[in-house]
Amino acid sequence: MATAYGPASRDHHSPGSGSGSYPPAKHFFPPALRAPFEARTWRELGYVLLSLPISVVLFSVAVTMVSLGLGMLITFVGIPILAVGLVMCRGFGVVERGRARGLLKLDVAEPEPVRGKGGVVSWVGAVLRSGASWRHLLYAVLHMPWAVFAFTVAVTFWSYGWAAFTYPLWRWVFPVYAGIDGIQLYGDGTHQVYLDSPFELAVTSAFGLALVLVTPWIIRGLVSVDRLMVLGLLGPSRLASRVSELESDRGVVVDTAAADLRRIERDLHDGAQARLVALAMDLGLAKEKLGHDPEAAARMVDEAHGEVKVALQELRDLARGIHPAVLTDRGLDAALSAIASRCTVPVKVVVDLESRPAQAIEGIAYFTVSELLQNVSKHARATRASVDVWRAADRLMLQVTDDGRGGAGVSTGSGLAGLTERLDAVDGILVIDSPAGGPTTVTAELPWRG
């Protein structure tokens, strides 16, 4: 599909949403009135209610096993007991991550696994050395008092709010079954004050309504602490996440390099190599005819001269695809202008850089714009396009815009998925804004390395 970049205002270049986004659904009531009845509120209330019994069990098991293990360390039996206790905490962590995923819609990755070299001793050592195991233990200890507090606050506000709000509906139970006029507001043995007049019923119900409306936000604040605890203590550490990300990026780089080598080999085999083989055969025939048919030999030499020019052009194009000389000699401005001149639609290029980035970043920026402009030529059905390049703090920003039919995306077969992976490999970002009907704006963000 169409792919292009549009130079937006340089005062704000934060990545936007991808293509195909839909406007938020319209509601007749404001969020404050909808909150008590939304599914999210009920899920979060269920999370808080379940946290208390689960945290009590987790706390009891964790403290018991760890205390037993530490108490028996002198006999060395405590070491495997301590390791078993930590493994049990990790097992509870699986339950907690699943509960957070189902009720809070919080997807937390699995922490780094325990890697032992084989044998019980190695496994026990790996468990005790694992930072994730001790973070799970810390979660078990810290979450129980917090769960008690959150449970108490949530249930108190929720029950008192709905009880007071619906008080006019169930007040009749007091004179019928309890023999009193209603909820006792004050009593000293001589005087009693009950909420039984219409005005008092209305005030009580209004107070209850206020509690009902504020309770979802209180619960939301409570579960935000649970979110932080699950993310910080039950997920992978930042170092482990970074290592995993770098391993993935390394795989992408290796695959990309292999694909480029296959492309170069294919282009050489099917293009310049085949043409040079044919040229050698033609020159051999011309050599044979040179003695008895010099005119035919001259024509064949002339045709071979044309083939040489074509082969040289193919080799230049291939070299430009590997790393263009104009990029090395003159930088992004000239190199991108050369790309724009070969595009099938008029392209305006604006490069605002006071210095040049590192060659690797410069090359990625060049091929990113090249790929995007190729998509403009092939898919956009545009009449014009523009390329804008500038530096924002420690980032190199690229934008290409076209006025084509839009609909570009990573799943539309325009090569954007592969481009996104290439940028990810160097901590880059690709953001696509391409509504149906256009225009299309694709923003690429690369780290600046001077």
PAPA-99928 format. One record per residue (C-alpha): residue in three letters; x, y negated, z negated. Coordinates in nm, 3 decimals. Layout:
ALA  X  Y  Z
...
END
This chain:
MET  0.000  0.000  0.000
ALA  0.097  -0.363  0.012
THR  0.386  -0.472  -0.198
ALA  0.514  -0.822  -0.243
TYR  0.624  -1.072  -0.500
GLY  0.485  -1.412  -0.564
PRO  0.684  -1.685  -0.731
ALA  0.482  -1.786  -1.029
SER  0.556  -2.071  -1.267
ARG  0.896  -2.023  -1.425
ASP  0.774  -2.146  -1.761
HIS  0.613  -1.812  -1.832
HIS  0.728  -1.490  -1.671
SER  0.604  -1.238  -1.922
PRO  0.497  -0.912  -1.761
GLY  0.130  -0.891  -1.691
SER  -0.101  -0.601  -1.653
GLY  -0.072  -0.364  -1.365
SER  -0.290  -0.350  -1.061
GLY  -0.641  -0.220  -1.075
SER  -0.719  -0.363  -1.418
TYR  -1.081  -0.426  -1.504
PRO  -1.222  -0.720  -1.698
PRO  -1.326  -0.647  -2.055
ALA  -1.683  -0.541  -2.108
LYS  -1.923  -0.818  -2.208
HIS  -2.107  -0.794  -2.537
PHE  -2.412  -0.978  -2.661
PHE  -2.285  -0.994  -3.021
PRO  -1.955  -1.133  -3.152
PRO  -1.691  -0.890  -3.288
ALA  -1.777  -0.978  -3.650
LEU  -2.133  -0.849  -3.606
ARG  -2.033  -0.544  -3.399
ALA  -1.750  -0.427  -3.624
PRO  -1.960  -0.234  -3.884
PHE  -2.116  -0.022  -3.610
GLU  -1.817  0.034  -3.380
ALA  -1.668  0.381  -3.344
ARG  -1.326  0.246  -3.436
THR  -1.450  0.135  -3.778
TRP  -1.601  0.475  -3.853
ARG  -1.284  0.653  -3.736
GLU  -1.069  0.434  -3.958
LEU  -1.303  0.487  -4.254
GLY  -1.282  0.861  -4.197
TYR  -0.903  0.834  -4.190
VAL  -0.900  0.655  -4.525
LEU  -1.140  0.905  -4.681
LEU  -0.935  1.203  -4.563
SER  -0.607  1.045  -4.673
LEU  -0.680  1.090  -5.043
PRO  -0.720  1.471  -5.059
ILE  -0.450  1.530  -4.799
SER  -0.202  1.300  -4.971
VAL  -0.268  1.462  -5.311
VAL  -0.189  1.806  -5.168
LEU  0.114  1.677  -4.979
PHE  0.245  1.490  -5.283
SER  0.198  1.790  -5.509
VAL  0.371  2.032  -5.275
ALA  0.657  1.795  -5.196
VAL  0.729  1.696  -5.557
THR  0.697  2.055  -5.681
MET  0.928  2.205  -5.420
VAL  1.187  1.927  -5.436
SER  1.189  1.921  -5.817
LEU  1.225  2.299  -5.827
GLY  1.503  2.288  -5.570
LEU  1.694  2.010  -5.746
GLY  1.649  2.178  -6.083
MET  1.798  2.502  -5.954
LEU  2.088  2.355  -5.761
ILE  2.326  2.477  -6.029
THR  2.248  2.836  -5.927
PHE  2.268  2.756  -5.553
VAL  1.919  2.905  -5.516
GLY  1.787  2.553  -5.522
ILE  1.945  2.468  -5.187
PRO  1.722  2.696  -4.974
ILE  1.422  2.603  -5.193
LEU  1.490  2.236  -5.124
ALA  1.522  2.310  -4.753
VAL  1.190  2.499  -4.754
GLY  1.028  2.204  -4.929
LEU  1.156  1.966  -4.662
VAL  1.030  2.197  -4.387
MET  0.688  2.205  -4.551
CYS  0.689  1.825  -4.551
ARG  0.769  1.833  -4.179
GLY  0.474  2.068  -4.131
PHE  0.245  1.823  -4.306
GLY  0.391  1.556  -4.079
VAL  0.253  1.744  -3.779
VAL  -0.093  1.729  -3.938
GLU  -0.058  1.359  -4.016
ARG  0.055  1.273  -3.664
GLY  -0.241  1.466  -3.525
ARG  -0.477  1.288  -3.764
ALA  -0.335  0.950  -3.665
ARG  -0.365  1.044  -3.297
GLY  -0.729  1.149  -3.330
LEU  -0.864  0.885  -3.569
LEU  -0.634  0.584  -3.525
LYS  -0.549  0.643  -3.157
LEU  -0.185  0.616  -3.256
ASP  0.036  0.843  -3.047
VAL  0.358  0.913  -3.237
ALA  0.629  1.122  -3.073
GLU  0.768  1.429  -3.244
PRO  1.087  1.362  -3.443
GLU  1.414  1.518  -3.344
PRO  1.401  1.895  -3.411
VAL  1.626  2.078  -3.655
ARG  1.917  2.223  -3.462
GLY  2.102  2.503  -3.638
LYS  2.384  2.701  -3.478
GLY  2.235  3.033  -3.586
GLY  2.189  3.200  -3.919
VAL  2.014  3.099  -4.240
VAL  2.305  2.898  -4.378
SER  2.332  2.691  -4.061
TRP  1.957  2.636  -4.054
VAL  1.948  2.521  -4.419
GLY  2.237  2.283  -4.356
ALA  2.066  2.141  -4.048
VAL  1.742  2.081  -4.244
LEU  1.927  1.904  -4.526
ARG  2.128  1.689  -4.282
SER  1.824  1.588  -4.080
GLY  1.717  1.232  -4.151
ALA  1.367  1.313  -4.023
SER  1.323  1.573  -4.300
TRP  1.401  1.319  -4.573
ARG  1.176  1.060  -4.409
HIS  0.890  1.311  -4.423
LEU  0.961  1.362  -4.794
LEU  0.959  0.986  -4.847
TYR  0.625  0.967  -4.668
ALA  0.481  1.236  -4.896
VAL  0.588  1.044  -5.205
LEU  0.484  0.696  -5.091
HIS  0.159  0.781  -4.918
MET  -0.021  0.927  -5.221
PRO  -0.038  0.606  -5.432
TRP  -0.123  0.406  -5.124
ALA  -0.398  0.652  -5.029
VAL  -0.549  0.621  -5.377
PHE  -0.550  0.241  -5.348
ALA  -0.689  0.238  -4.994
PHE  -0.957  0.494  -5.079
THR  -1.069  0.295  -5.382
VAL  -1.085  -0.037  -5.200
ALA  -1.255  0.100  -4.888
VAL  -1.518  0.306  -5.072
THR  -1.592  0.025  -5.317
PHE  -1.647  -0.240  -5.052
TRP  -1.834  -0.003  -4.822
SER  -2.072  0.139  -5.083
TYR  -2.139  -0.190  -5.264
GLY  -2.189  -0.372  -4.936
TRP  -2.446  -0.135  -4.791
ALA  -2.616  -0.083  -5.129
ALA  -2.663  -0.457  -5.182
PHE  -2.760  -0.520  -4.820
THR  -3.037  -0.258  -4.829
TYR  -3.143  -0.337  -5.187
PRO  -3.487  -0.472  -5.087
LEU  -3.562  -0.136  -4.923
TRP  -3.487  0.087  -5.221
ARG  -3.560  -0.146  -5.518
TRP  -3.891  0.035  -5.573
VAL  -3.709  0.332  -5.727
PHE  -3.631  0.129  -6.041
PRO  -3.985  0.062  -6.172
VAL  -4.109  0.401  -6.053
TYR  -3.833  0.630  -6.182
ALA  -3.624  0.422  -6.424
GLY  -3.893  0.206  -6.583
ILE  -3.702  -0.120  -6.526
ASP  -3.756  -0.406  -6.287
GLY  -3.442  -0.361  -6.077
ILE  -3.063  -0.394  -6.091
GLN  -2.965  -0.548  -6.425
LEU  -2.757  -0.858  -6.368
TYR  -2.717  -0.947  -6.738
GLY  -2.809  -0.796  -7.073
ASP  -2.707  -0.857  -7.437
GLY  -2.948  -0.634  -7.626
THR  -3.208  -0.910  -7.660
HIS  -3.237  -1.058  -7.315
GLN  -3.210  -0.874  -6.984
VAL  -3.196  -1.032  -6.640
TYR  -3.303  -0.817  -6.346
LEU  -3.283  -0.887  -5.973
ASP  -3.651  -0.858  -5.894
SER  -3.783  -1.187  -5.752
PRO  -3.805  -1.242  -5.374
PHE  -3.531  -1.506  -5.392
GLU  -3.301  -1.278  -5.589
LEU  -3.367  -0.994  -5.347
ALA  -3.277  -1.220  -5.054
VAL  -2.956  -1.345  -5.219
THR  -2.852  -0.989  -5.308
SER  -2.916  -0.871  -4.953
ALA  -2.723  -1.169  -4.808
PHE  -2.429  -1.095  -5.038
GLY  -2.439  -0.732  -4.929
LEU  -2.447  -0.835  -4.564
ALA  -2.135  -1.044  -4.618
LEU  -1.960  -0.742  -4.770
VAL  -2.078  -0.518  -4.483
LEU  -1.937  -0.761  -4.227
VAL  -1.602  -0.808  -4.401
THR  -1.544  -0.442  -4.494
PRO  -1.439  -0.323  -4.142
TRP  -1.165  -0.584  -4.136
ILE  -1.048  -0.484  -4.483
ILE  -1.034  -0.122  -4.369
ARG  -0.849  -0.228  -4.056
GLY  -0.591  -0.404  -4.270
LEU  -0.553  -0.097  -4.490
VAL  -0.497  0.144  -4.201
SER  -0.243  -0.095  -4.050
VAL  -0.018  0.000  -4.341
ASP  -0.082  0.367  -4.263
ARG  0.013  0.299  -3.903
LEU  0.344  0.150  -4.011
MET  0.416  0.442  -4.243
VAL  0.336  0.705  -3.979
LEU  0.540  0.524  -3.713
GLY  0.835  0.450  -3.936
LEU  0.858  0.773  -4.134
LEU  0.700  1.052  -3.926
GLY  0.826  0.961  -3.579
PRO  1.172  0.983  -3.428
SER  1.435  0.739  -3.544
ARG  1.534  0.447  -3.323
LEU  1.867  0.611  -3.254
ALA  1.705  0.939  -3.150
SER  1.454  0.754  -2.932
ARG  1.733  0.559  -2.766
VAL  1.936  0.875  -2.706
SER  1.634  1.046  -2.549
GLU  1.569  0.741  -2.333
LEU  1.931  0.730  -2.218
GLU  1.927  1.102  -2.137
SER  1.616  1.049  -1.926
ASP  1.772  0.747  -1.755
ARG  2.088  0.945  -1.684
GLY  1.879  1.212  -1.515
VAL  1.710  0.947  -1.302
VAL  2.046  0.798  -1.202
VAL  2.186  1.139  -1.109
ASP  1.877  1.227  -0.905
THR  1.885  0.889  -0.732
ALA  2.252  0.923  -0.645
ALA  2.193  1.273  -0.507
ALA  1.899  1.149  -0.299
ASP  2.112  0.865  -0.161
LEU  2.390  1.106  -0.068
ARG  2.141  1.333  0.110
ARG  1.998  1.033  0.295
ILE  2.344  0.918  0.406
GLU  2.436  1.270  0.516
ARG  2.108  1.303  0.709
ASP  2.151  0.965  0.875
LEU  2.507  1.047  0.977
HIS  2.412  1.392  1.107
ASP  2.101  1.287  1.297
GLY  2.225  0.947  1.411
ALA  2.584  0.842  1.461
GLN  2.732  1.195  1.452
ALA  2.495  1.330  1.717
ARG  2.553  1.024  1.931
LEU  2.933  1.056  1.903
VAL  2.916  1.426  1.996
ALA  2.716  1.338  2.308
LEU  2.966  1.059  2.381
ALA  3.259  1.301  2.362
MET  3.085  1.538  2.606
ASP  3.012  1.252  2.848
LEU  3.374  1.136  2.836
GLY  3.490  1.494  2.899
LEU  3.269  1.515  3.211
ALA  3.391  1.174  3.325
LYS  3.751  1.293  3.288
GLU  3.678  1.597  3.508
LYS  3.519  1.380  3.778
LEU  3.784  1.111  3.766
GLY  3.999  1.279  4.038
HIS  3.737  1.373  4.301
ASP  3.445  1.136  4.220
PRO  3.579  0.817  4.064
GLU  3.252  0.626  4.117
ALA  3.049  0.882  3.916
ALA  3.321  0.884  3.651
ALA  3.303  0.504  3.628
ARG  2.926  0.517  3.582
MET  2.964  0.777  3.307
VAL  3.231  0.568  3.134
ASP  3.000  0.267  3.154
GLU  2.715  0.467  2.995
ALA  2.957  0.594  2.728
HIS  3.051  0.233  2.652
GLY  2.684  0.158  2.583
GLU  2.657  0.464  2.361
VAL  2.960  0.343  2.164
LYS  2.786  0.011  2.097
VAL  2.471  0.188  1.978
ALA  2.674  0.420  1.753
LEU  2.858  0.123  1.605
GLN  2.528  -0.051  1.533
GLU  2.396  0.262  1.362
LEU  2.710  0.282  1.149
ARG  2.672  -0.086  1.056
ASP  2.312  -0.025  0.954
LEU  2.417  0.276  0.751
ALA  2.693  0.077  0.579
ARG  2.445  -0.200  0.507
GLY  2.218  0.058  0.345
ILE  2.501  0.171  0.118
HIS  2.619  -0.175  0.016
PRO  2.594  -0.469  0.256
ALA  2.909  -0.669  0.314
VAL  2.715  -0.998  0.305
LEU  2.610  -0.921  -0.053
THR  2.969  -0.870  -0.162
ASP  3.098  -1.173  0.025
ARG  2.823  -1.431  -0.020
GLY  2.590  -1.310  -0.295
LEU  2.215  -1.259  -0.330
ASP  2.103  -1.577  -0.154
ALA  2.259  -1.487  0.180
ALA  2.188  -1.113  0.146
LEU  1.818  -1.165  0.070
SER  1.789  -1.418  0.351
ALA  1.927  -1.152  0.585
ILE  1.664  -0.905  0.463
ALA  1.390  -1.165  0.505
SER  1.495  -1.233  0.862
ARG  1.429  -0.869  0.950
CYS  1.082  -0.861  0.789
THR  0.783  -0.851  1.026
VAL  0.620  -1.151  0.850
PRO  0.769  -1.491  0.766
VAL  0.939  -1.479  0.427
LYS  1.044  -1.778  0.215
VAL  1.346  -1.703  -0.005
VAL  1.436  -1.916  -0.310
VAL  1.737  -1.809  -0.518
ASP  1.809  -2.025  -0.823
LEU  2.124  -1.880  -0.981
GLU  2.417  -2.081  -1.115
SER  2.642  -1.775  -1.120
ARG  2.642  -1.421  -0.989
PRO  2.545  -1.120  -1.199
ALA  2.750  -0.801  -1.213
GLN  2.786  -0.617  -0.883
ALA  2.575  -0.322  -1.004
ILE  2.285  -0.549  -1.106
GLU  2.323  -0.751  -0.789
GLY  2.304  -0.434  -0.581
ILE  1.992  -0.311  -0.762
ALA  1.828  -0.651  -0.714
TYR  1.911  -0.643  -0.343
PHE  1.768  -0.297  -0.284
THR  1.461  -0.377  -0.497
VAL  1.373  -0.674  -0.278
SER  1.457  -0.472  0.034
GLU  1.216  -0.193  -0.068
LEU  0.941  -0.438  -0.152
LEU  0.975  -0.627  0.175
GLN  0.965  -0.298  0.363
ASN  0.634  -0.228  0.193
VAL  0.512  -0.570  0.302
SER  0.604  -0.489  0.661
LYS  0.452  -0.140  0.658
HIS  0.144  -0.167  0.439
ALA  0.048  -0.520  0.339
ARG  -0.111  -0.656  0.659
ALA  0.014  -0.993  0.537
THR  0.078  -1.315  0.727
ARG  0.345  -1.452  0.494
ALA  0.552  -1.356  0.191
SER  0.797  -1.516  -0.048
VAL  1.091  -1.407  -0.262
ASP  1.189  -1.591  -0.578
VAL  1.501  -1.511  -0.784
TRP  1.608  -1.685  -1.104
ARG  1.769  -1.625  -1.441
ALA  1.569  -1.637  -1.765
ALA  1.797  -1.614  -2.071
ASP  1.972  -1.276  -2.042
ARG  1.740  -1.138  -1.770
LEU  1.751  -1.154  -1.391
MET  1.399  -1.213  -1.259
LEU  1.274  -1.120  -0.912
GLN  0.932  -1.191  -0.768
VAL  0.795  -1.112  -0.425
THR  0.447  -1.222  -0.318
ASP  0.240  -1.154  -0.008
ASP  -0.109  -1.259  0.101
GLY  -0.199  -0.910  0.227
ARG  -0.481  -0.672  0.143
GLY  -0.356  -0.580  -0.206
GLY  -0.415  -0.247  -0.376
ALA  -0.048  -0.173  -0.441
GLY  0.037  0.061  -0.726
VAL  0.280  0.326  -0.839
SER  0.039  0.601  -0.731
THR  -0.046  0.471  -0.384
GLY  0.251  0.620  -0.202
SER  0.435  0.292  -0.142
GLY  0.761  0.395  -0.310
LEU  0.693  0.188  -0.620
ALA  0.711  0.489  -0.851
GLY  1.069  0.562  -0.749
LEU  1.154  0.193  -0.772
THR  1.013  0.182  -1.124
GLU  1.230  0.478  -1.225
ARG  1.540  0.312  -1.083
LEU  1.475  -0.005  -1.279
ASP  1.402  0.191  -1.595
ALA  1.743  0.353  -1.567
VAL  1.909  0.013  -1.627
ASP  1.654  -0.116  -1.881
GLY  1.462  -0.298  -1.611
ILE  1.088  -0.353  -1.576
LEU  0.857  -0.352  -1.274
VAL  0.514  -0.516  -1.311
ILE  0.256  -0.498  -1.033
ASP  -0.038  -0.736  -0.994
SER  -0.224  -0.634  -0.681
PRO  -0.604  -0.663  -0.692
ALA  -0.803  -0.530  -0.399
GLY  -0.809  -0.794  -0.130
GLY  -0.483  -0.947  -0.245
PRO  -0.267  -1.131  -0.304
THR  0.002  -0.897  -0.434
THR  0.267  -1.002  -0.684
VAL  0.537  -0.766  -0.805
THR  0.778  -0.883  -1.073
ALA  1.107  -0.708  -1.135
GLU  1.312  -0.783  -1.443
LEU  1.676  -0.671  -1.477
PRO  1.932  -0.722  -1.752
TRP  2.180  -0.999  -1.675
ARG  2.535  -0.873  -1.685
GLY  2.790  -1.126  -1.575
END
